[in-house]
Amino acid sequence: MNDTAAKSYLPWVVATALFMEQLDSTIVNTAIPSMAASLQVTPLSLKAVVTSYILSLAVSIPISGWMADRFGTRRVFMTAIGIFTIASVLCGLSVSSPMLVAARLLQGFGAAMMMPVGRLTIVRTYPKSELLAAMNFVIIPALIGPLLGPTIGGLIVHWLSWREIFFINVPVGLVAIFLAHRYMPDYKGDHTRPLDVIGFVLFGTGVALLSWLLEIFGEHRLDVTSTTVLFLLSIALLGAYMWHAQEAQFPLLRLALFKIRTFRVSVLGGFITRIGVGGLPFLLPLLYQLGLGLPAWQSGLLMMPSAAAAMFMKFISARVLARFGYRQVLVVNTLLIGVTISMFSFVREGTPLYVIVAIALCQGFFNSLQFSSMNSIAYADVDQADSSMASTMASSMQQLSMSFGLAAGSLVTGWFLGDLPQSNRAALTSALHHAFMTLAVLTALSSLVFYSLRRTDGEAISMAKRSDAQSAD
């Protein structure tokens, strides 16, 4: 395999697989009513279709790095796509809700291998001076998948059936497997470490329980006492893992990596930022449909400018980081994201459409720069030998932050909405405006974490581009 060809096609290979995974994680929500009618069950009973996928992701991601080190990145990545594709077919062929839930569990396992292993291969293939440009391609699916999912899902369900939502993964998966076989390098760990079974049980159980609680948060399916006990149990399990990881020779997740400042700031700052940004896919449809009275398809279309802006930003983000550096970009851009989120609190019935589109464009623009910056600086000071562990830990924290983000969106919305009837559009809009402002403040506060970066942090990644920018002046 030609190294130049591999470097040219690898970002597209990883992006294709990740887009399939990110799209599938949100597209299903739109089809729940149709699934329930087809399978002759209540829509509420199919909540497990969503939660099973999230739980499988949360539990399986921590072992992805170990599998890549042991069996090789190409084999694991191709196998993961194959599992995801087969599981998609099984989802589409499901004749009962238990069969659908089981297929979604398998699908989540495949997705858990794709995300961190794909990112790991990018990190090991490109020198740090070229890492940002490669990451720009990989971050796009994470930005546009959740935005396009509800729109595409609504159109498919309207014109075809809910089963086609899963069948569309088949051609994409086959193409991704072919490209991965041809262009993906096959990296293995220098030393095969044993799997930390105790750590996997402690961390996997704790994360699964916490993710499940966040997923059902606000639905009042559990009483306060049960919820509190289960929450404390999940925290205890994660605390037990932290104690175990300090004593184990080969821990599942090596917490010592958090001593690296750029990795620590990227993961922790990104965690808080994603909580604020992660609530938008929940809040925006409510604003457009309940607040503005738009039909679902128009609400979906208003999500698309953000995706377009995110794709445009990838062409200039490297130059922006080269000119201003990671510290300044992350501090200022995080504040701009907070301001953009707050702008949605001024959108109400009668607001011109071009104003809404302009805010959505700014949101996608700043979000794209933010995620490109956070994801790339995480590996600025990480050695190649630790890249597998770093990718696994970053992916695990991102999965948790997405669950926290959706829970935060649900919590603040429920708090401000209370028992307001949907017919009271003005009151609903006002409540949603307060929710947007809450998430905006939370997002802006995360800039304090990035302020702890040094001005020279990330130069190993942006140095080449910075030289190009200066010579162009």
C-alpha positions as CSV (number, residue, x, y, z in Angstrom):
1,M,0.0,0.0,0.0
2,N,1.4,3.4,-1.0
3,D,1.9,5.6,2.1
4,T,0.9,8.8,0.2
5,A,-2.3,7.2,-1.0
6,A,-3.0,5.9,2.6
7,K,-2.6,9.4,4.0
8,S,-4.8,10.9,1.3
9,Y,-7.7,8.5,1.7
10,L,-7.5,7.6,5.4
11,P,-9.4,10.7,6.7
12,W,-12.2,9.9,4.3
13,V,-12.3,6.3,5.3
14,V,-12.6,7.2,9.0
15,A,-15.0,10.0,8.3
16,T,-17.3,7.7,6.3
17,A,-17.5,5.2,9.1
18,L,-18.0,7.8,11.8
19,F,-20.7,9.6,9.8
20,M,-22.6,6.3,9.6
21,E,-22.3,5.9,13.4
22,Q,-23.1,9.5,14.3
23,L,-26.1,9.6,12.0
24,D,-27.5,6.3,13.3
25,S,-27.2,7.5,16.9
26,T,-29.8,10.3,16.3
27,I,-31.8,9.1,13.3
28,V,-33.7,6.5,15.2
29,N,-35.5,8.9,17.5
30,T,-37.6,10.2,14.6
31,A,-38.8,6.7,13.8
32,I,-39.8,5.6,17.3
33,P,-43.6,6.2,16.7
34,S,-43.5,4.2,13.4
35,M,-41.5,1.4,15.0
36,A,-44.0,1.2,17.8
37,A,-47.0,1.0,15.4
38,S,-45.3,-1.7,13.3
39,L,-44.2,-3.8,16.2
40,Q,-47.5,-3.3,18.0
41,V,-46.0,-1.9,21.2
42,T,-46.2,1.5,22.9
43,P,-43.7,4.2,21.9
44,L,-42.5,4.5,25.5
45,S,-41.5,0.8,25.6
46,L,-39.2,1.4,22.7
47,K,-37.1,3.9,24.7
48,A,-34.8,0.8,25.2
49,V,-34.0,1.0,21.5
50,V,-32.1,4.2,22.2
51,T,-30.8,3.5,25.6
52,S,-29.4,0.0,24.6
53,Y,-27.3,1.6,21.9
54,I,-25.9,4.2,24.3
55,L,-25.2,1.6,27.0
56,S,-23.4,-0.6,24.6
57,L,-21.3,2.3,23.4
58,A,-20.4,3.4,27.0
59,V,-19.4,-0.1,28.1
60,S,-17.5,-1.2,24.9
61,I,-15.4,1.9,24.2
62,P,-12.9,1.3,27.0
63,I,-11.7,-2.0,25.5
64,S,-11.3,-0.6,22.0
65,G,-7.7,0.5,22.5
66,W,-6.7,-2.9,24.0
67,M,-8.3,-4.6,21.0
68,A,-6.5,-2.4,18.5
69,D,-3.1,-3.0,20.2
70,R,-3.7,-6.7,20.3
71,F,-5.3,-7.4,16.9
72,G,-4.3,-4.4,14.8
73,T,-6.1,-1.2,13.8
74,R,-7.2,-2.4,10.3
75,R,-8.6,-5.7,11.4
76,V,-10.5,-4.2,14.4
77,F,-11.8,-1.2,12.3
78,M,-13.0,-3.5,9.5
79,T,-14.6,-5.9,11.9
80,A,-16.3,-3.1,13.7
81,I,-17.8,-1.8,10.5
82,G,-18.9,-5.3,9.6
83,I,-20.6,-5.8,12.9
84,F,-22.3,-2.5,12.7
85,T,-23.5,-3.2,9.2
86,I,-24.8,-6.7,10.1
87,A,-26.5,-5.3,13.2
88,S,-28.1,-2.7,11.0
89,V,-29.6,-5.4,8.8
90,L,-30.8,-7.2,11.9
91,C,-32.4,-4.0,13.2
92,G,-34.3,-3.6,9.9
93,L,-35.5,-7.2,9.9
94,S,-36.6,-7.1,13.5
95,V,-40.1,-8.5,14.1
96,S,-40.3,-7.7,17.9
97,S,-39.0,-5.1,20.3
98,P,-36.6,-7.6,22.1
99,M,-35.0,-8.5,18.8
100,L,-34.6,-4.8,17.9
101,V,-33.0,-4.0,21.3
102,A,-30.6,-7.0,21.0
103,A,-29.6,-5.8,17.5
104,R,-29.0,-2.3,18.8
105,L,-26.8,-3.7,21.5
106,L,-24.7,-5.4,18.8
107,Q,-24.7,-2.2,16.7
108,G,-23.5,-0.2,19.7
109,F,-20.6,-2.6,20.2
110,G,-19.5,-2.1,16.6
111,A,-19.8,1.7,16.8
112,A,-17.7,1.7,20.0
113,M,-14.8,0.1,18.1
114,M,-15.0,2.4,15.1
115,M,-14.8,5.8,16.9
116,P,-11.6,5.5,19.0
117,V,-9.8,3.1,16.6
118,G,-10.4,5.4,13.7
119,R,-9.0,8.3,15.6
120,L,-6.1,6.3,16.8
121,T,-5.1,5.4,13.3
122,I,-5.2,9.0,12.3
123,V,-2.9,10.0,15.2
124,R,-0.4,7.3,14.4
125,T,-0.4,7.9,10.7
126,Y,0.2,11.7,10.6
127,P,3.0,13.6,12.1
128,K,1.8,16.2,14.6
129,S,2.3,19.1,12.2
130,E,-0.3,17.5,9.8
131,L,-2.6,16.1,12.5
132,L,-4.9,19.2,12.5
133,A,-5.7,19.0,8.8
134,A,-6.5,15.3,9.1
135,M,-8.7,15.8,12.2
136,N,-10.7,18.4,10.4
137,F,-12.2,15.7,8.1
138,V,-12.8,13.4,11.0
139,I,-14.7,16.0,13.2
140,I,-17.3,16.8,10.5
141,P,-19.4,13.7,11.0
142,A,-19.6,14.3,14.8
143,L,-21.0,17.8,14.0
144,I,-23.4,17.2,11.2
145,G,-24.6,13.7,12.0
146,P,-26.7,14.8,15.0
147,L,-28.0,17.7,13.1
148,L,-29.0,15.8,9.9
149,G,-30.2,12.7,11.7
150,P,-33.7,14.0,12.6
151,T,-34.2,15.5,9.1
152,I,-33.1,12.4,7.2
153,G,-35.0,10.1,9.5
154,G,-38.2,12.1,9.1
155,L,-38.0,12.1,5.4
156,I,-37.3,8.3,5.3
157,V,-40.2,7.5,7.6
158,H,-42.5,9.8,5.7
159,W,-41.7,8.4,2.2
160,L,-40.6,4.8,3.0
161,S,-40.6,2.9,6.3
162,W,-38.6,2.9,9.5
163,R,-36.7,-0.2,8.3
164,E,-34.9,1.7,5.6
165,I,-33.4,3.8,8.3
166,F,-31.2,0.9,9.1
167,F,-30.8,-0.5,5.6
168,I,-29.1,2.6,4.3
169,N,-26.1,1.7,6.4
170,V,-25.5,-1.4,4.2
171,P,-24.0,0.3,1.1
172,V,-22.1,2.8,3.2
173,G,-20.7,0.0,5.4
174,L,-19.6,-2.0,2.4
175,V,-17.8,0.9,0.8
176,A,-16.2,1.7,4.2
177,I,-14.9,-1.9,4.5
178,F,-13.5,-1.8,1.0
179,L,-11.7,1.5,1.6
180,A,-10.4,0.4,5.0
181,H,-9.0,-2.8,3.6
182,R,-7.2,-0.9,0.9
183,Y,-6.0,2.3,2.6
184,M,-6.0,1.8,6.4
185,P,-2.6,1.0,8.0
186,D,-2.5,-1.9,10.4
187,Y,-0.9,-0.7,13.7
188,K,-0.4,-3.0,16.7
189,G,0.9,-2.3,20.2
190,D,4.7,-2.7,20.8
191,H,3.9,-4.8,23.9
192,T,0.6,-6.7,24.2
193,R,-0.8,-5.9,27.7
194,P,-3.3,-8.2,29.4
195,L,-7.0,-7.0,29.5
196,D,-7.8,-5.4,32.9
197,V,-10.9,-7.5,33.6
198,I,-11.5,-6.1,37.0
199,G,-11.2,-2.6,35.8
200,F,-13.5,-3.3,32.8
201,V,-16.2,-4.6,35.2
202,L,-15.9,-1.7,37.6
203,F,-15.6,1.1,34.9
204,G,-18.1,-0.5,32.5
205,T,-20.7,-1.1,35.1
206,G,-20.3,2.3,36.6
207,V,-20.4,4.1,33.2
208,A,-23.4,2.0,32.0
209,L,-25.4,2.7,35.1
210,L,-24.6,6.4,34.9
211,S,-25.4,6.6,31.2
212,W,-28.7,4.8,31.7
213,L,-29.7,7.2,34.5
214,L,-28.8,10.2,32.4
215,E,-30.7,8.8,29.4
216,I,-34.0,8.3,31.4
217,F,-33.5,11.5,33.4
218,G,-36.6,13.6,33.6
219,E,-39.0,10.8,32.6
220,H,-40.1,10.1,36.2
221,R,-39.8,6.4,35.6
222,L,-37.9,6.0,38.9
223,D,-38.7,7.5,42.3
224,V,-36.2,10.0,43.8
225,T,-34.9,7.4,46.3
226,S,-34.1,4.8,43.7
227,T,-32.5,7.3,41.4
228,T,-30.3,8.6,44.2
229,V,-29.2,5.2,45.3
230,L,-28.4,4.1,41.7
231,F,-26.5,7.4,41.1
232,L,-24.4,6.9,44.2
233,L,-23.8,3.3,43.2
234,S,-22.5,4.4,39.8
235,I,-20.2,7.0,41.5
236,A,-19.0,4.4,43.9
237,L,-18.1,2.0,41.1
238,L,-16.2,4.7,39.2
239,G,-14.4,5.7,42.4
240,A,-13.5,2.0,43.0
241,Y,-12.1,1.9,39.5
242,M,-10.0,5.0,40.1
243,W,-8.5,3.3,43.2
244,H,-8.0,0.1,41.2
245,A,-6.3,1.9,38.3
246,Q,-3.6,3.4,40.7
247,E,-2.7,-0.1,41.9
248,A,-3.0,-2.1,38.6
249,Q,0.1,-2.7,36.5
250,F,-2.0,-2.6,33.3
251,P,-5.1,-0.6,34.0
252,L,-8.0,-0.4,31.5
253,L,-7.6,3.4,31.4
254,R,-4.3,4.9,32.6
255,L,-5.3,7.9,34.6
256,A,-1.7,9.1,34.7
257,L,-2.3,10.6,31.2
258,F,-4.2,13.4,32.9
259,K,-0.8,14.6,34.2
260,I,-0.2,15.8,30.6
261,R,-1.6,19.4,30.7
262,T,-2.8,19.6,27.1
263,F,-4.5,16.2,27.3
264,R,-6.1,17.1,30.6
265,V,-7.3,20.5,29.5
266,S,-8.7,19.1,26.2
267,V,-10.6,16.3,27.9
268,L,-12.0,18.2,30.9
269,G,-12.6,21.5,29.1
270,G,-14.2,19.6,26.2
271,F,-16.4,17.7,28.7
272,I,-17.9,20.9,30.1
273,T,-18.2,22.5,26.6
274,R,-20.0,19.5,25.3
275,I,-22.5,19.6,28.1
276,G,-23.7,23.0,26.9
277,V,-23.5,22.3,23.2
278,G,-24.9,18.8,23.7
279,G,-28.3,20.3,24.8
280,L,-28.9,22.1,21.5
281,P,-30.2,19.1,19.5
282,F,-32.8,18.7,22.2
283,L,-33.7,22.4,22.6
284,L,-33.7,23.6,19.1
285,P,-36.5,21.4,17.8
286,L,-38.6,22.4,20.8
287,L,-38.0,26.1,20.0
288,Y,-38.8,25.7,16.3
289,Q,-41.8,23.4,16.7
290,L,-43.4,24.5,20.0
291,G,-42.1,28.1,20.2
292,L,-42.4,29.1,16.5
293,G,-45.1,26.6,15.5
294,L,-43.1,25.2,12.6
295,P,-43.8,21.7,11.2
296,A,-41.2,19.0,11.8
297,W,-39.7,19.1,8.3
298,Q,-39.1,22.9,8.5
299,S,-37.6,22.5,11.9
300,G,-35.2,19.9,10.5
301,L,-34.2,22.1,7.6
302,L,-33.3,24.9,10.0
303,M,-30.7,22.5,11.5
304,M,-28.9,22.2,8.2
305,P,-27.1,25.7,8.1
306,S,-25.1,24.6,11.1
307,A,-23.8,21.6,9.2
308,A,-22.9,23.7,6.1
309,A,-21.0,26.2,8.3
310,A,-19.2,23.3,10.1
311,M,-18.0,21.9,6.7
312,F,-16.8,25.4,5.6
313,M,-14.8,26.0,8.8
314,K,-12.5,23.0,8.1
315,F,-10.9,24.9,5.3
316,I,-9.8,27.8,7.5
317,S,-9.5,26.3,11.0
318,A,-5.8,25.3,10.5
319,R,-4.9,28.9,9.5
320,V,-6.8,30.4,12.4
321,L,-5.0,28.2,14.9
322,A,-1.7,28.9,13.2
323,R,-2.2,32.6,13.5
324,F,-3.6,32.9,17.0
325,G,-2.5,29.6,18.8
326,Y,-4.6,27.1,20.7
327,R,-4.9,29.0,24.0
328,Q,-6.3,32.2,22.5
329,V,-8.6,30.4,20.0
330,L,-10.1,28.0,22.6
331,V,-10.7,30.8,25.2
332,V,-12.2,33.3,22.8
333,N,-14.1,30.7,20.7
334,T,-15.7,29.1,23.7
335,L,-17.0,32.5,24.7
336,L,-18.3,33.0,21.2
337,I,-20.2,29.7,21.3
338,G,-21.8,30.8,24.6
339,V,-22.8,34.1,22.9
340,T,-24.2,32.2,20.0
341,I,-26.3,29.9,22.2
342,S,-27.6,32.9,24.0
343,M,-28.7,34.5,20.7
344,F,-31.3,31.7,20.4
345,S,-33.0,33.2,23.4
346,F,-34.0,36.2,21.2
347,V,-35.7,34.0,18.6
348,R,-39.5,34.2,18.8
349,E,-42.5,34.1,16.6
350,G,-42.0,36.8,14.0
351,T,-38.2,36.6,14.0
352,P,-37.1,36.9,10.3
353,L,-35.9,33.6,8.9
354,Y,-32.6,35.0,7.8
355,V,-31.8,36.0,11.4
356,I,-32.4,32.4,12.5
357,V,-30.2,31.1,9.7
358,A,-27.5,33.5,10.5
359,I,-27.4,32.4,14.2
360,A,-27.3,28.7,13.0
361,L,-24.4,29.5,10.7
362,C,-22.5,31.1,13.5
363,Q,-23.2,28.1,15.7
364,G,-21.9,25.6,13.2
365,F,-18.9,27.8,12.4
366,F,-17.7,28.2,16.0
367,N,-18.6,24.6,17.0
368,S,-16.5,23.2,14.2
369,L,-13.5,25.3,15.2
370,Q,-14.0,24.3,18.8
371,F,-14.1,20.5,18.2
372,S,-11.2,20.6,15.8
373,S,-9.1,22.5,18.3
374,M,-10.1,20.3,21.3
375,N,-9.7,17.0,19.5
376,S,-6.3,17.8,18.0
377,I,-4.5,19.4,21.0
378,A,-5.4,16.4,23.1
379,Y,-2.6,14.5,21.3
380,A,-0.1,17.4,21.2
381,D,2.1,16.1,23.9
382,V,1.1,12.4,24.0
383,D,3.8,9.9,22.9
384,Q,3.0,7.5,20.1
385,A,3.2,4.6,22.6
386,D,0.4,6.2,24.6
387,S,-1.8,7.2,21.6
388,S,-4.0,4.1,21.9
389,M,-4.8,4.7,25.6
390,A,-5.3,8.5,25.0
391,S,-7.8,7.8,22.1
392,T,-9.7,5.4,24.3
393,M,-9.9,7.7,27.3
394,A,-10.9,10.7,25.1
395,S,-13.6,8.7,23.4
396,S,-15.0,7.5,26.7
397,M,-15.2,11.0,28.1
398,Q,-16.8,12.3,25.0
399,Q,-19.5,9.6,25.2
400,L,-20.2,10.5,28.8
401,S,-20.3,14.3,28.0
402,M,-22.9,13.7,25.2
403,S,-25.1,11.9,27.7
404,F,-24.6,14.7,30.3
405,G,-25.4,17.3,27.5
406,L,-28.7,15.7,26.6
407,A,-29.5,15.3,30.3
408,A,-28.6,19.0,31.0
409,G,-30.8,20.1,28.1
410,S,-33.7,18.0,29.4
411,L,-33.2,19.2,33.0
412,V,-33.1,22.9,32.3
413,T,-36.0,22.7,29.8
414,G,-38.1,20.7,32.2
415,W,-37.2,23.2,35.0
416,F,-38.3,26.2,33.1
417,L,-41.3,24.6,31.3
418,G,-42.8,23.1,34.4
419,D,-46.5,22.2,33.7
420,L,-47.0,24.8,30.9
421,P,-49.6,23.7,28.3
422,Q,-48.3,23.4,24.7
423,S,-51.0,25.8,23.6
424,N,-49.4,28.6,25.5
425,R,-46.8,29.3,22.9
426,A,-45.5,32.6,24.3
427,A,-44.9,31.1,27.8
428,L,-43.2,28.1,26.2
429,T,-40.9,30.3,24.2
430,S,-40.0,32.3,27.2
431,A,-39.2,29.1,29.2
432,L,-37.0,27.9,26.3
433,H,-35.2,31.2,26.2
434,H,-34.2,30.8,29.8
435,A,-32.9,27.3,29.1
436,F,-30.8,28.6,26.2
437,M,-29.3,31.3,28.5
438,T,-28.5,28.7,31.1
439,L,-26.6,26.5,28.7
440,A,-24.9,29.6,27.2
441,V,-23.5,30.5,30.7
442,L,-22.4,27.0,31.3
443,T,-20.6,26.8,28.0
444,A,-18.9,30.2,28.5
445,L,-17.6,29.1,31.9
446,S,-15.7,26.3,30.3
447,S,-13.4,28.9,28.8
448,L,-11.8,29.2,32.2
449,V,-10.4,25.6,31.8
450,F,-8.8,26.5,28.5
451,Y,-7.3,29.6,30.1
452,S,-4.9,27.3,31.9
453,L,-3.2,26.5,28.6
454,R,0.2,28.1,27.8
455,R,0.7,30.2,24.8
456,T,3.0,27.7,23.2
457,D,0.8,24.7,23.8
458,G,-0.1,22.9,20.6
459,E,2.8,24.3,18.6
460,A,3.8,20.7,17.7
461,I,0.6,20.5,15.8
462,S,0.2,24.1,14.4
463,M,3.9,25.0,14.0
464,A,4.1,24.1,10.2
465,K,0.9,26.0,9.5
466,R,2.0,29.0,11.6
467,S,5.2,29.3,9.5
468,D,3.1,29.2,6.4
469,A,0.8,32.0,7.7
470,Q,3.7,34.2,8.7
471,S,5.5,33.8,5.4
472,A,2.3,34.8,3.6
473,D,2.3,38.2,5.5
